[in-house]
Amino acid sequence: MKQRYLYITLMLSAILTGCGVSDTINNTGNSPSASQPSQGSSGKSNASTLPETNTAIPDDAAKQAYICEADGATDRAFSDTYVTRKIDDIPWPDAFRYNTLTVHDIETIFTAAREKDPTVSSAMVLPPQAVWENMSSGEKVLYLVNKARCDRGIKPFEGLDDAITSVAQNYASYLATHPDDYANDPHNADGRSPFERMQQDAGVDVGTNADFFRYGENIASHAIGTSLQTYPIVPEPEAKAVYGWLYEDVANQASPYGHRKFLLANKLVENAGDPDKEGLIGVGVATRQYRDAENNYWTQKIVVMDGFDPKSSWDNDLAHVHGVTLYR
């Protein structure tokens, strides 16, 4: 039987700011819909189909762990000229929507996008393959986000907070089991806003233990379907989510660049933890598998990232916050 793949991507974001404005993004991007089947690959990486880059990416043996050098001065100086210049979306390469992905594949895809992004001049460098494979979904998202921040001179996020991770994971699981609610109102599918989930389930209290500035939620969904009678694998949904939030966010009608602004938020209020880090996030990933009316088998990965800017009264010893080591 000839294999047939179908692919859908959906990204959603809410940025909640001091003025109480909520912007919601609903973007189906340029990926094929269920009525537009795409041929899948063999599942093997093919170097000839990788994007061309002019920026050197070190091999695993040459990679070194380091401490981010971003500080208050570089953080305040950051200006997102990618946004002000209104640079177009840079789609994830079609040839790598279905493949298994190595660290080098992901680095090359991000680096090709970076070469079109005036806010960053270095290659994307991930941990060595063995280290990456042992990281959790939350650690992968945090690594990619903090690498994006650090390479632009923005202070990295302090880390993954257990309570916020629980909120994000519970909501991702809810979305996976309530697809109609998800489709109708993604950020309020359970009848609560991102504010209310973090407040009621994690104890985040703006003004008491949290600053209002830059407090919000990003959601990404990636689904792959096949005509074979088996559920396909969605490779590296965390990398695809972060890439989409950074580089496939312009076409969103409600709030262009909304995901990106969340990930690259700078000038956070420094009043908790390490003075060269600020902000806490939680990440949840859930899987939905289903068959459609044409008997295609679908696997959907939903990635939820919640975050806020803590005050010193929020778990100031950081006992429940987990960071990641960056590499270059």
Long-range contacts (C-beta under 8 A, 24 or more apart in sequence): 1-227, 1-228, 3-39, 3-40, 3-226, 3-227, 3-228, 4-37, 4-39, 4-40, 4-226, 4-227, 4-228, 4-296, 5-37, 5-38, 5-39, 5-40, 5-97, 5-98, 5-224, 5-225, 5-226, 5-232, 6-32, 6-33, 6-34, 6-36, 6-37, 6-38, 6-224, 6-225, 6-226, 6-296, 6-298, 7-31, 7-32, 7-38, 7-97, 7-98, 7-222, 7-223, 7-224, 7-225, 8-32, 8-33, 8-34, 8-221, 8-222, 8-223, 8-225, 9-220, 9-221, 9-222, 9-223, 9-240, 9-244, 9-248, 10-220, 10-221, 10-222, 10-223, 11-218, 11-219, 11-220, 11-221, 11-241, 11-244, 11-245, 11-248, 11-249, 11-252, 11-259, 12-186, 12-187, 12-218, 12-219, 12-220, 12-221, 13-216, 13-217, 13-218, 13-219, 13-245, 13-249, 13-252, 13-255, 13-258, 13-259, 13-262, 14-187, 14-194, 14-216, 14-217, 14-218, 14-258, 15-214, 15-216, 15-255, 15-258, 15-261, 15-262, 16-194, 16-195, 16-215, 16-216, 16-217, 17-212, 17-213, 17-214, 17-215, 18-212, 18-213, 22-187, 22-193, 23-254, 23-255, 23-258, 24-186, 24-187, 24-254, 24-255, 25-249, 25-252, 25-254, 25-255, 25-258, 25-259, 26-186, 26-252, 26-254, 27-248, 27-249, 27-251, 27-252, 29-89, 29-91, 29-244, 29-248, 29-251, 30-89, 30-91, 31-97, 34-225, 34-292, 34-296, 37-227, 38-94, 38-97, 40-98, 40-226, 40-232, 41-95, 41-98, 41-99, 43-98, 43-99, 43-100, 44-99, 44-100, 45-96, 45-99, 45-100, 45-101, 45-102, 45-104, 45-105, 46-95, 46-99, 49-93, 49-95, 49-96, 50-93, 50-96, 50-105, 50-108, 50-109, 50-112, 51-93, 51-108, 51-109, 51-111, 51-112, 52-112, 53-108, 53-111, 53-112, 53-115, 53-123, 54-115, 55-111, 55-114, 55-115, 55-122, 55-123, 56-123, 57-104, 57-107, 57-108, 57-111, 57-123, 57-124, 57-125, 58-123, 58-125, 58-328, 59-104, 60-103, 60-128, 60-129, 63-125, 63-127, 63-128, 63-327, 63-328, 64-327, 64-328, 65-325, 65-326, 65-327, 66-326, 66-327, 66-328, 67-326, 68-146, 68-149, 68-150, 68-155, 68-156, 68-276, 68-326, 69-150, 70-149, 70-150, 70-152, 70-153, 70-154, 70-155, 70-156, 70-276, 71-155, 71-276, 72-155, 72-270, 72-275, 72-276, 74-153, 74-154, 75-153, 75-154, 75-155, 75-266, 75-267, 76-266, 76-267, 77-153, 78-119, 78-152, 78-153, 78-154, 78-264, 78-266, 79-119, 80-119, 80-257, 80-260, 80-261, 80-264, 81-118, 81-119, 82-117, 82-118, 82-119, 82-257, 82-260, 83-256, 83-257, 83-260, 83-261, 85-118, 86-250, 86-256, 87-116, 87-117, 87-118, 87-250, 88-250, 89-247, 89-248, 89-249, 89-250, 89-251, 90-116, 90-247, 90-248, 91-247, 91-248, 92-240, 92-243, 92-244, 92-247, 92-248, 97-224, 98-224, 98-232, 98-235, 99-235, 100-233, 100-235, 101-235, 101-236, 101-239, 102-129, 103-127, 103-128, 103-129, 103-132, 106-236, 106-239, 109-243, 110-144, 110-239, 110-243, 113-243, 113-246, 113-247, 117-247, 119-152, 119-264, 120-148, 120-151, 120-152, 122-151, 122-328, 124-151, 125-327, 125-328, 126-327, 127-325, 127-327, 128-327, 135-324, 137-237, 137-238, 137-283, 137-285, 137-303, 138-165, 138-282, 138-283, 138-284, 138-322, 139-322, 139-324, 140-236, 140-238, 140-239, 141-238, 141-241, 141-242, 141-281, 141-283, 141-303, 141-305, 142-281, 142-283, 142-323, 142-324, 143-324, 143-326, 144-238, 144-239, 144-242, 144-243, 145-242, 145-263, 145-281, 145-305, 146-324, 146-326, 147-326, 148-242, 148-246, 148-263, 148-264, 149-263, 149-264, 150-326, 152-264, 154-264, 154-265, 154-266, 155-266, 155-268, 155-276, 155-277, 155-278, 155-279, 156-277, 156-326, 157-277, 157-278, 157-279, 157-280, 157-281, 157-307, 158-272, 158-273, 158-274, 158-277, 158-278, 158-279, 158-280, 158-310, 158-318, 158-321, 158-323, 159-277, 159-280, 159-281, 159-318, 159-321, 159-322, 159-323, 159-324, 160-280, 160-281, 160-282, 160-283, 160-321, 160-322, 160-323, 161-202, 161-280, 161-281, 161-282, 161-315, 161-320, 161-321, 162-282, 162-320, 162-321, 162-322, 163-201, 163-202, 163-203, 163-204, 163-282, 163-320, 164-198, 164-202, 164-204, 164-280, 164-281, 164-282, 164-306, 164-307, 164-308, 165-282, 165-283, 165-284, 166-201, 166-202, 166-282, 167-197, 167-198, 167-201, 167-202, 167-282, 167-284, 167-306, 168-282, 168-283, 168-284, 168-304, 168-305, 168-306, 169-282, 169-283, 169-284, 169-285, 169-286, 169-304, 170-197, 170-201, 170-284, 171-197, 171-284, 171-304, 171-306, 172-284, 172-285, 172-286, 172-302, 172-303, 172-304, 173-284, 173-286, 175-219, 175-286, 175-302, 175-304, 176-286, 176-287, 176-288, 176-300, 176-302, 177-288, 179-288, 179-290, 182-302, 186-219, 187-217, 187-219, 194-306, 197-306, 198-306, 198-308, 202-282, 204-308, 204-314, 208-311, 208-313, 209-310, 209-311, 209-313, 209-314, 210-308, 210-309, 210-310, 210-311, 210-314, 211-268, 211-269, 211-271, 211-308, 211-309, 211-310, 211-311, 212-309, 213-268, 213-269, 213-309, 214-262, 214-265, 214-268, 214-279, 214-307, 214-308, 214-309, 215-307, 215-308, 215-309, 216-262, 216-306, 216-307, 216-308, 217-304, 217-305, 217-306, 217-307, 218-245, 218-259, 218-262, 218-263, 218-304, 218-305, 219-302, 219-303, 219-304, 219-305, 220-244, 220-245, 220-302, 220-303, 221-300, 221-301, 221-302, 221-303, 222-300, 222-301, 222-303, 223-298, 223-299, 223-300, 223-301, 224-298, 224-299, 225-292, 225-296, 225-297, 225-298, 225-299, 226-296, 226-297, 227-295, 227-296, 227-297, 228-297, 229-295, 229-297, 230-297, 231-289, 231-297, 231-298, 231-299, 232-297, 232-298, 232-299, 233-299, 234-299, 234-300, 234-301, 237-285, 237-301, 237-303, 238-283, 238-285, 238-303, 241-303, 241-305, 262-307, 268-309, 269-309, 269-311, 271-310, 271-311, 271-312, 272-310, 272-311, 272-312, 272-314, 272-316, 273-310, 273-316, 273-318, 273-321, 277-323, 278-309, 279-307, 279-308, 279-309, 279-310, 280-307, 280-308, 280-309, 280-310, 280-314, 280-321, 281-305, 281-306, 281-307, 282-306, 282-307
